[in-house]
Amino acid sequence: MDNGFYATLVEGSTAKAGITVIEDNRIRGGDDEFLYSGTITTETAGGNVVASLRFRSYSASDESDFFGFTERDFELSLSGEKTEEGFRVTGYSPSGREMVILGKRLSAIDFSD
């Protein structure tokens, strides 16, 4: 996966926009309610993407749940593909609801592009 800043959108019952930084297979980011950290790798052949993320809430939510559950600290395994603009990965929340995370690359980490 290319190092850089990514605009991210977590899709589900509601969409949450955020910012993600990928550097040397480490991924970190957040939105208005959750922070996340973990790893992301791309297979050389085929461009398949695999991510392992830990989510943690840092603020109270106006919503009673997030993807059908109230857990505020959880781990997810996601898989998907590289896209022309970044990546698309899918996984399942602890309640079994599908989560889709879309990432669009904005810039290199050192702003060189």
N, C-alpha and C positions, 0 to 999 in steps of 0.2 A: 504494500500500500504506500502511496506517495506521501511523504512527510508534508505537513502543512496545516493551515486553518481551514475548517469546513463549517458551512452553515448546515445545521441538522434539523430534521423534522421527525419527531416520533409520532407515528400515526396509530390511532386506535379509536376509541369512542370520542376522544377529543384529540386535536393535533397540538403538539407542543414544540415550539421552535427554540433552538439553542445554538450554541457554538461548541465545536469540538476541535481539539488539537491532536494530531497524529504525529508521533516522532519515534522512529526506530521501533515500530511494532507496538508501541504503547499508545493507548487512546485515553484521553481525559476530556471531560466536558460537562455541560450542564444546561439547564433551562431555568425557568422561574420557580421551580420547586425541587428538582433533583440535581445532584451531582453524580457523575459516574466516572469510573476508572477501570482500566483493564488492559487486555491485549487484543490486537487485531493483526491477522496475517493473511497473505494472499498466496495461493498456490501458483507456482510459475506457469504451469500448463493449465489453461482453461480460465484463469482469472477468478476462481472461486475464493470468496472471502469468508473467514471464520473469526468471530469475535467472542470474547468472554468478558462480561462486564459486571461490575458490582455497582448497584444504584443505592444512593442514600439521600433521604429527604433532608433538606436544611431549613424548610419553612413549612408552616401550617398551610394546608390546602383548603380552598373554598369548597372543593368537591369532597364527598364522603369516601370516595375510593379512587384508585388509579388502576385502570384495566381490570376492574372487577375484584380487587382485593385491597385491604387496608394496610398491608405490610409496608413499612417505611424504609427498610434496609433489606435488599435482596440481590441475588445473583442471577444472571441470564446468560445462556449460550445462544448465539445467533449465527446464522450462516446466510450467504447470499452471493453477490457478484459485484465486480467492479463495473461501473458504468462510464459513459463518456465524460461525465462531469464529476464522478466521485465513486459512491458505492450505494448499494441497497442491501440491507440484511433483514432477516426475519427470525423471530423467535417467539416463545410463548411465555406469558406471565405466569407466576405461581398459581393463578386461578385458571390457567388454561386458555386464556384469550390471546389471540395472535397480536404481536407487536411488530411493526415495520419501522425501521429507521433508515431514512434517506440522508445521504451526505453529499453536499456539493462543494468541491474544493474552491476556496476563495483566494488563497495566496500561499506562497512558500513561507516557512517559519521566519526566515530572515528577510522577507518581502522582496526577494530578488526577481520575482516574476510579475 
